[in-house]
């Protein structure tokens, strides 16, 4: 766990350093340095770190003996219900990498560079407090995107970090093209598509009431949704209570953060043009978080929406009076670090194995 705590200490150190330096655009340098830290942690991890790292190594080796013709045929035969050639875009991505190298460790570094660089740019453009955003990632979200997933990590980098900017700019065809590529890499990324169509929907009192009603309905009827949704995202047989996997606390924390954002929305809605969109995403995070508490299958969908907490939480904290704001930032950071310590995550560099 020491490497994760050192990483957070450095995030705080660089925040203080760049806040006092006269370097032009210090904010951009800060985001870049923290991204580099995470690239090293993610890309240089031992294969024993992360639930699926070894499994993805097997897929990496299988891609070497998969013919290009077969890989492309799987794309044309792909559908939501068809498991043949599952997520064929990932095989194409892997084989493209293998044109240059057959080393799996280097592949991990490439995925880390792709995700972390796009995330840093996204935080740079959208966060009122990049330090808080990185702390959130380093305590709440890193375990999947930095040390576990490959397919959904790549899909998320595309449809969330690139897609969000295209949604804000109302570039429909560009967004749909990015969403299509992400879909071929991991089909759960389709969950982000509706955001384009509701982005400009005003957040009225009536709309809030409907959202609240939907949240209550989902909380009560969630178990009846397991079958169709779980099968759609490819986990129809995995009806495992998330509490058994030790992640019930994670989902509960997400729900609590979403409720706070919901209540504090009037305080920051006039500061951002994309505030209504963030409200819609927060509602989706809340609903999917409630479902995750009951069943792990919904984690695949929830992960796209929950990342937006990294840019929404700083806005919520900034609604606090200036004289108390630093204290709130410190308390929030302390809670998140305490959560990380409670999880007691293990880490090892590949060259130390």
Protein Blocks (a to p, Z undefined) as FASTA:
>chain_A
ZZmmmmmmmmmmmmmmmmmpcbehklmmmmmmmmmmmmmmmmmpcfkgojklmmmmmmmm
mmmmpcfklmmmmmmmgcfklmghpakllmmmmmmmmmmoccfklmmmmmmmmmmmmmmm
mmmmmpcblmlmmmmmmmmmmmmmmmmcmmlmmmmmmmmmmmmmmmmnopaklmmmmmmm
mmmmomklmmmmmmmmmmmpccdfklmmmmmmmmmmmmmmmmmmmmmmmmmnopamlccc
fklnopmmmmmmmmmmmmmmmmmmmmmmmmpfklmmmmmmmmmmmmmmmmmmmomklmmm
mmmmmmmmmmmmmmmmmmpcfklmmmmmmmmmmmmmmmmmmnopacddfklZZ
